[in-house]
């Protein structure tokens, strides 16, 4: 609800945004076994249940993408954008908070598409525990989450401290450099995992089995990591200088909250939280209850104890 306001427009559909929230709440928790597709102790049937629920998460993700893009188009056209894609150019690309959050969404598109491979019970066998996996994490947690937090802090810290952001220019450099660094690192890691299969959580630079064909991609990932490190330093420098500044804002900042383009009444089923919470709890019990009972009842406590001192 913040980005449409920062873009100078309105939220395309509040009912759609609320529906997405409830769908994410219900579907995001009962999917944990998608991390354990190759674990021998987990029955295949329950892996299928969690895989199905994981794929269902793609639905609210696409609904969110549509709602956000439509909201951005409203803002871009309100700022004078013309033509099919001309509204993109008129968006506030000089505002670091907006830029960081939008670049985070762009990176998350690639993370979401790659996530479909992780979610597949069969395709996951190709990339399981390879460098593909941290490449995926860097596009989701390292981009969609972290870069969004950067963007939020670019207005939240000034609002809380009553002090202007030290440097918009540094903030813009930081946002774009994080975007570039993450593109390089995630691309190298994804291709490594998919084409060559080197294991994750391994010091590959010292691995005797490291193939010569890995080196260009490892260098690409390392270069991306260096750029990310520099970008992180730029962020902390900007934040420290902002907090330490003695300059005060001319007027208090307000939290950017978008109005909805749709002013009609909200559907009742989107305003009632109890049914959605009940569905969420039911899905959690269905997805994990019998599975945990099965695992606990068949557990083999045969490992000898260890004397640690």
N, C-alpha and C positions, 0 to 999 in steps of 0.2 A: 504493500500500500504506500510505500515511500517513493519508489522510483517514478511512478506516474506523476506524482506531484512535482518532483524535481525536474521532470521532463517538460513541465508546463501544461500538463493535460489532466485527464481524469481516468479513474479506474474503469475499464471497459465494462466489466460486469462484477458487481459485488456478490450476487448469488453464486456465480461460478467460482469465485475465490473462496467462498465459504464451503461450497461442496468439495472443492479440492482439499481444503483443510481437514474436513471430516474423513475423506477417503484416505488421506495420508495417515491420519491418526489410526484408522482401523487396519490399514494394510501394512504399515511400516514395521510393526513389532513382530507379528507371527511369520517371520521369514528367515530366522536365524540359521536354519539348517543349510541355507544356500552357501554357507561357509564350509560345509562338511560333506560335500557331494562324494568325496573319495574316502570318507571314513567308513571302515568296514563294520563298525558296530551300530550304524544307523540304518534301519530298514529302508529299502528302496522306495516303498510306498510313501513314507513320510518325507523323503527327499522330493518326491513328485509333488506332494501337497505344498511344500514350502517353495518349490520352483514355480508352481502355478500362481501363488500369492505374490511372488516376486515379480512375475511378468505383469500381473494386474497393476502393479505400481506404475507401470509405464503409462497407464491411462490418465491418472491425475497429473503426471509429469507433462504430458502433451497438452492437457487442458490449461495448465499453468503457462506453458510456452505461448499458446494462442492468446490467452488473456493479457499477458505482459506485452507481447508484440503489438496487439491491438491498442493497448493503452499508450505505448510509446508512439504509435502512429498518430493517435489523437493529439499527443503533445507536440510531435514534430510538425503536424499540419497547422496546429494553433500558432506555431512559431514561424509560419510562412512557407513550410515545405510544400512543394508542388510535384506533380507527376507520380509515377508508380512507386519509386524509391527515393524521390527527392527529399522526403521528410526525414530520412536518416541523417542527412547532412546538416539539417537545422537543429538537431538535438544539442543540448548543452555540453558539448565535448570539451569545454574549457572549465567545467566544474569537476574537481577530482572525486567527489563523493559519487556523483552520477557515473563517471567514467569507470571507476573501480567496480561498481556493482554491475554495470553492463558487460564489462570484460569478463567478470566472473560468470555471468550467464552464458556468454559465448563459449567459454572453456567448458562449462558444464554440459553443453550440447554434445561435445565429443566424449565427455565422461559418461553421459547417459547412454549414448550409442554403444560405447565399449562395454558398458554394464550389461547390456543384453547378452553379450557373449559370456560374461561371468555367470549370468543367471541361468543359462542353458545347461541342462543336466549333461548333455553330450559335448557341446563345444567347450565347456569348462575343462574337460579332460585334456584339451590341447594346451591350455595356458595356466592350468592350476599350479600354484607355487612357483611360477616363473616370474621374470622381471615385468611381465605384463601387469601383474597385480599391483605393485607399487606405482606403476604408471597410471593405472586406473585411480588409485587413491589420490594421487597428486592432482588429477583433474576434478575430483569430487571434493574431498576434504581440503586439499591444498589450494584449490581454486574457488569452487563455488562457495565454500564456507569462509576460508581465510580472507580471500580478496573482498568478499562482501563485508566482512567485519572491518577491514581496512576502510572501505568506503563509508560505512556507518560511523566509524570513529572520526572521520574527517568533519562531520558536523556535530557528533555527540560530544566530543571533548570540548570544542569551543562553546557549545551550549551549556555544558556543566560548569566550565571554568569562567565563562563570561569573557573569554579572551579570543581574539581572532586567530585563525590558523596561521602559523608562522609563514608558510610559503605554499601557495597553490601550485607554483611551478614545480617545486620538489615533489609535491603530492602527485602531480600528473606524471612526472618522470617515474616515480615509484610504482604507480599503477600500471603504466605501460611496460616497464621493465619486468615487473612480476608476470605480466601476461606473456612477454617474450620468453623469459626464463622457463616458465611452466610449459610453454609450447615445445621448446627444445628438449627439456628433460623428459616430459611425458612421451613425446614422439620417439625418442631414443629407447626408452624403457619398453614401450608397446611393441616396437618392431623387434627388439631383442627377444622379448618373451614369445612372440608369435612365430618368428622365423627360425630362431636358434635355440630357444628353451633354456637359457641359463637360469639357475635357481635364484630365487630371492633370498634375502637375509644371508648373503654370502659375500665375503671379501673377494670379489672376482678379480681384482687387480693382482692378487697373489695366488689365485687358483691355478694349479698346474695344468688343468684341462681347458683353460680359457683359449678359445679358438681365435685365430687371427682375424676372422671376419667379424668378431664382436667389437674390435677396437674402435672403429669409426663411430659406432653407436654409443659405446661407453664414453667416448670423448664428447659426443654431442650432449649426452645426459649430464656429464660433469660440467660442461660449459653452461648448460642451463642452471645447474646448481649454483655455480659461481654468481651468475646474474641474479638469481633469487636471493643469495646472501647479501649482495650489494643493495638490492631492493629493500630487504628487511632493515638494513642499517639506515637507509634513507627514511623509512617510516619512523623508526625510533628517534632518529635525529629530529625530524619534524615535530613529533609529539613532545619530546623533551623541551624543545625551543618554544613550543606553543604554551606548555604549562608554566615554564619559567619566565615567560614574557610578562612585563608590567603593563603592557597595553591592554585597554579594555574595549569591548565591543561598543559601538555607538548605540545600538539598541539590542535587546535580548533576542536570541535566536529561538525559533519555534521548530518543533519536530515536524518534518514534512509528512503530512498525512493526506492522502488523495481523497477527493470526493468521488462518489460513484456516478458514472454517466447515466446509469439506470436509476431513476428516482421512484420506481414503482414499489409496491409492497413486497417485503421479503417473504418467500415461501415459508410456511410454518415449520416444515420438516428440517429446514436449515437453522432455525432458531432454537430448536429443542435439542439440548445436548445429551439428555439421558438416554434416548434410544441409540445414539451413536456410541456413547461410552459402553452401553450394554453389548452392542455388536462387537466392539473392540475387545472387551473382556471375553466374550464368547469365542472369538477367533483365537485369542491367546490360549484359552483352555483347550480348544480343539487341536490347535497346532502343536502345543507343547505337552499337554497333560498325558495322553496315552504314550507318547514317545518317551517321556521321562520315566513313566511307570515301567515301560518295557526295558529301558536301559538299566534302571536301578534293580529290577527283579532279576536281570541276567548278568549283573556285575560279578566279576570274578576277582575277589580280593585275595589273590595268590602271591602278590609281590612280597618278598621278604622285607622286613623292616630295616631301617638304617640307623646306626648309632652316629649321631651328628656331633657328639662331644664326649 
